[in-house]
Amino acid sequence: MSNPALTLARAALPSIPLVNQLPGIRKTGGAFAGLSRTGPATTIERDHVTAYARVCGFPDKDTVPLPYPHLLAFGLQMAIMSDPGFPAPAIGTVHVENSITQHRPLRIGESVNVTVNVTDPRPHAKGTVYDFHTLVRTDGETVWEETSSYLRRGRGDDGASSGPAFPDAEPNGVVWKLPADLGRRYAAVSGDHNPIHLYPLTAKALGFPRQIAHGMWTMARCVAYLENRLPDEVRVDVAFKKPVLLPGSVAFGSTPVDGGYAFALSSPRSGAPHLAGRTTAL
């Protein structure tokens, strides 16, 4: 995996006044023709998978948790966002939706090749969305795919969608208490050291009252709860709603729907939505 501190530094530079005008850092503007990155062949290591599984609530197995390959793609996503040819700075660009398609479970010890590409942005009710498409292949076989959608807030399109709609999933009595250091623990295994997830001071500097949980952790925790009910070939779609402040609590709910489950995270006190999603058997 790439050096997380270096990745974060490169991502932050386009947001710093004056520095963001330097050659190699300044966003070039103009029409966006798309960008792509492919990483070197990577062997899935048991120690890293085990660390991820423990943070997210998955059991130890010889196959990787369904969302795990996102970690292999994250550095490539950040490399694209840090490229001067990418129109928007990474800092301040918000992860709003995620979709994962697993064609079969990946096994620990397998060697994979990961490619990430992003093409034309699409309009959103609150700005512009960039869809990052990831393919994970082994021996020429596509085994896992992902679309991570990032919103750059700005002038929105009133006629554009504000995100996918999912079936309702009412809380079913499951409440998870999340510790203050959850963001730091997930950052240690994921490489996502965005300051909004780490400490109250770093989160406040970016407009949050205190640190917030990673969206991909909330997705992973929901999938972990449902894992023993999901088939090997499955698609999981989520929309990230209101941020989860740390420390804090979230209420989980799930409901059987045609071909899978609808699921959600919400505030146990107010019912405010944090995440909505569904699984679909392929």
C-alpha positions in Angstrom: 0.0 0.0 0.0 1.2 3.6 -0.6 2.5 5.8 2.1 -0.6 7.2 3.7 1.0 10.4 5.0 2.5 11.2 1.6 -0.9 10.4 -0.1 -2.7 12.7 2.3 -0.2 15.5 1.8 -0.5 15.4 -2.0 -4.3 15.4 -1.6 -4.3 18.4 0.7 -1.9 20.7 -1.4 -4.5 21.8 -3.9 -6.6 23.2 -1.0 -3.9 25.4 0.4 -3.9 29.0 -0.9 -0.8 30.1 -2.9 0.6 26.5 -2.8 -2.3 25.5 -5.0 -1.0 27.7 -7.8 2.4 25.9 -8.1 3.2 23.9 -11.2 2.3 20.2 -10.6 -0.2 21.1 -7.9 -2.5 23.7 -9.6 -5.6 22.1 -11.0 -5.5 22.7 -14.7 -9.2 23.3 -15.3 -10.9 22.9 -18.7 -12.6 19.8 -20.0 -12.0 16.7 -18.1 -11.0 13.7 -20.3 -10.8 11.2 -17.5 -7.9 9.5 -15.6 -6.9 5.9 -14.8 -4.4 4.3 -12.5 -3.3 0.6 -12.3 -1.4 -0.7 -9.3 1.2 -3.4 -9.3 0.2 -7.0 -8.6 -0.6 -7.3 -4.9 -0.8 -10.4 -2.8 -3.6 -10.4 -0.2 -1.9 -10.8 3.2 -3.6 -12.5 6.1 -2.3 -10.1 8.8 -3.8 -7.1 7.0 -7.1 -8.8 6.4 -7.3 -9.9 10.0 -6.6 -6.4 11.2 -9.3 -5.0 8.9 -11.8 -7.8 10.0 -11.3 -7.0 13.7 -11.9 -3.3 13.2 -15.1 -3.9 11.1 -16.6 -6.8 13.0 -16.0 -9.6 10.5 -14.9 -13.2 11.6 -11.5 -14.6 10.7 -11.8 -16.7 7.5 -9.7 -17.8 4.6 -11.6 -15.4 2.3 -11.6 -11.7 2.6 -14.5 -9.6 3.8 -16.6 -8.3 0.9 -15.6 -4.6 1.2 -11.9 -5.3 1.9 -10.7 -4.8 -1.7 -11.7 -1.1 -1.4 -8.5 -0.7 0.6 -6.5 -1.9 -2.3 -8.2 0.7 -4.5 -8.1 3.7 -2.1 -4.5 4.7 -2.8 -5.2 4.7 -6.6 -8.3 6.8 -6.0 -6.3 9.4 -4.1 -3.6 9.4 -6.8 -6.2 10.3 -9.3 -7.7 13.0 -7.1 -4.2 14.4 -6.5 -3.4 14.6 -10.2 -3.4 18.2 -11.6 -5.7 17.0 -14.4 -8.4 16.0 -11.9 -10.8 19.0 -11.7 -11.5 19.1 -7.9 -9.3 19.0 -4.8 -9.5 15.8 -2.8 -10.0 17.7 0.5 -13.7 18.7 0.7 -14.8 16.2 -1.9 -17.4 14.0 -0.1 -18.0 10.2 -0.5 -21.8 10.0 -1.0 -22.5 6.6 -2.6 -20.8 3.2 -3.0 -21.6 0.1 -4.9 -19.7 -3.2 -4.7 -20.3 -6.2 -6.9 -18.6 -9.4 -5.8 -18.4 -12.2 -8.4 -16.8 -14.6 -6.0 -15.0 -14.2 -2.7 -11.3 -13.5 -2.9 -9.0 -15.8 -0.9 -6.1 -14.8 1.3 -2.9 -15.4 -0.6 -4.3 -14.6 -4.0 -2.5 -12.1 -6.2 -4.7 -9.4 -7.7 -4.4 -6.5 -10.1 -6.4 -3.4 -9.3 -7.4 -0.7 -11.8 -9.3 2.5 -11.0 -10.7 5.0 -13.6 -12.9 8.0 -13.5 -14.5 9.6 -16.6 -17.0 12.4 -17.2 -18.6 13.8 -14.0 -22.4 13.8 -13.7 -24.7 16.5 -12.3 -26.1 16.3 -8.8 -28.7 18.3 -6.9 -25.9 19.7 -4.7 -23.0 19.9 -7.1 -21.0 17.5 -9.3 -20.4 13.8 -8.8 -17.3 11.9 -9.9 -17.7 8.1 -10.2 -14.5 6.1 -9.5 -14.8 2.7 -11.1 -12.6 -0.1 -9.7 -11.8 -3.5 -11.2 -10.0 -6.2 -9.3 -8.7 -9.1 -11.4 -6.8 -12.3 -10.8 -5.5 -14.4 -13.6 -7.4 -12.3 -16.1 -10.7 -12.9 -14.3 -12.7 -9.9 -12.9 -13.7 -11.0 -9.4 -14.7 -7.7 -7.7 -16.0 -4.3 -8.9 -16.8 -1.1 -7.2 -18.1 2.4 -8.0 -17.2 5.0 -5.4 -19.1 8.3 -6.0 -17.7 11.5 -4.7 -19.6 14.8 -4.5 -17.9 18.2 -5.0 -20.4 20.7 -3.6 -21.3 23.7 -5.7 -24.0 24.9 -8.0 -26.4 22.0 -8.3 -28.8 20.9 -11.0 -32.3 21.1 -9.7 -33.3 18.4 -12.2 -30.6 16.0 -11.2 -30.9 13.1 -8.7 -29.8 13.7 -5.1 -28.9 10.0 -4.7 -30.5 6.5 -4.9 -33.6 5.5 -3.1 -33.7 2.3 -1.0 -36.5 0.3 0.7 -37.1 1.2 4.3 -35.3 -0.7 7.0 -36.5 0.1 10.5 -34.2 -0.3 13.5 -34.5 -3.8 15.0 -33.0 -3.1 18.5 -29.3 -3.5 17.5 -27.3 -0.5 18.7 -23.5 -0.2 18.3 -21.5 2.1 20.6 -18.6 3.6 18.7 -15.4 4.7 20.6 -13.7 8.0 20.0 -10.6 6.3 18.5 -12.6 4.3 15.8 -11.5 6.7 13.0 -7.9 6.3 14.0 -8.2 2.5 14.2 -9.8 2.3 10.8 -7.3 4.7 9.3 -4.5 2.5 10.5 -5.8 -0.4 8.4 -7.4 1.5 5.5 -4.8 4.2 4.8 -7.5 6.8 4.9 -6.1 9.4 7.3 -8.4 12.2 6.4 -8.2 14.6 9.4 -12.0 14.7 9.7 -11.8 11.1 11.1 -8.9 11.4 13.6 -9.2 14.0 16.4 -11.7 16.7 17.6 -9.1 19.4 16.7 -8.4 18.2 13.2 -12.2 17.6 12.5 -13.1 21.1 13.8 -10.6 22.7 11.5 -12.6 21.2 8.6 -16.0 22.2 9.9 -17.1 19.3 12.1 -17.9 19.5 15.8 -15.7 16.5 16.4 -14.2 13.5 14.5 -16.6 11.4 12.4 -16.6 7.7 11.4 -15.4 6.7 7.9 -18.4 6.0 5.6 -16.7 2.8 4.4 -16.4 1.6 8.0 -20.2 2.1 8.4 -20.8 0.1 5.2 -18.4 -2.6 6.3 -20.0 -2.9 9.8 -23.5 -3.4 8.2 -22.2 -6.0 5.8 -20.4 -7.8 8.6 -23.7 -8.1 10.5 -25.4 -9.5 7.4 -22.5 -11.6 6.1 -23.7 -15.1 6.9 -27.0 -14.4 5.0 -25.4 -13.2 1.8 -24.5 -15.4 -1.2 -21.0 -15.4 -2.7 -22.2 -13.6 -5.8 -23.8 -10.4 -4.5 -24.1 -6.6 -5.0 -24.2 -4.1 -2.2 -25.3 -0.5 -2.7 -25.2 2.2 -0.1 -25.8 6.0 0.2 -24.0 7.9 3.0 -26.3 10.3 4.7 -25.5 12.3 7.9 -22.0 11.9 9.4 -21.6 9.7 12.5 -19.9 11.7 15.3 -17.4 9.9 17.5 -17.8 8.8 20.2 -21.4 8.0 19.5 -24.0 5.3 18.9 -25.8 4.1 15.8 -28.9 1.9 15.5 -28.9 -0.8 12.8 -31.9 -2.1 11.0 -32.4 -4.7 8.2 -35.5 -6.0 6.3 -35.7 -8.8 3.8 -36.5 -7.6 0.3 -36.7 -9.2 -3.1 -33.3 -10.8 -3.8 -31.6 -9.6 -0.6 -31.9 -7.2 2.3 -32.5 -3.5 2.9 -30.4 -2.1 5.7 -29.8 1.2 7.4 -28.0 3.0 10.2 -29.6 5.8 12.1 -29.4 7.9 15.3 -30.9 5.9 18.2 -32.2 9.2 19.7 -33.5 11.3 16.8 -33.8 8.7 14.0 -31.7 10.8 11.7 -30.3 8.7 8.9 -26.6 7.9 8.6 -26.6 5.2 5.9 -29.1 3.5 3.7 -28.5 0.5 1.5 -29.5 -2.9 0.1 -28.0 -6.2 -1.0 -29.0 -8.0 -4.2 -28.1 -11.6 -5.1 -26.7 -11.9 -8.6 
